[in-house]
Amino acid sequence: MRKAQRRLMITLAAGVVLVGAAALAMTAMRDAMVFFYSPAMVAENPPQAGQRVRVGGLVLDGSVERPARGGANFTITDGAGEIRIAYGGSLPDLFREGQGIVAEGAFSPEGQFTADTVLAKHDESYMPPEVAAALRESGMWHEETGDHSGYGGASGYGDAETEQPS
């Protein structure tokens, strides 16, 4: 075998190994990926039942129910759609109506979203970028004021319970 042929065989073998490693990495990452959906996106094109997703929006005023068995049921909205969420754990201290949240879980075959994680904002000005973008698209977010159509006060978040960083 000539030197050029040997180099070509080594290069091809390295390419096959590299493609195999990339395929294994992509397969492993596919299970770890969680896609974000706004309520409007779910209404247009719902994810498959059982697929882990994140949904985000503003907690609809008057929608929070706290069953005797614990947890909470509530509805989130982005102004263009709504998602009813069932959550069995304890809600974050900052959770309240009119506030932006992100919930991670899966839809049942009947369309019920069951969350295993609920995340609330961490200060008066934070909102997950995906949620903010969905609210901007629906017209509920006003850039100059941060107002969310009456949800949670003039800024959309501020109230007496919000802690200020020191």
Secondary structure, 3 states (H helix, E strand, C coil): CCHHHHHHHHHHHHHHHHHHHHHHHHHHHHHHCCEEECHHHHHHCCCCCCCEEEEEEEECCCCCECCCCCCEEEEEECCCCEEEEEECCCCCCCCCCCCEEEEEEEECCCCCEEEEEEEECCCCCCCCHHHHHHHHHHCCCECCCCECCCCCCCCCCCCCCCCCCC
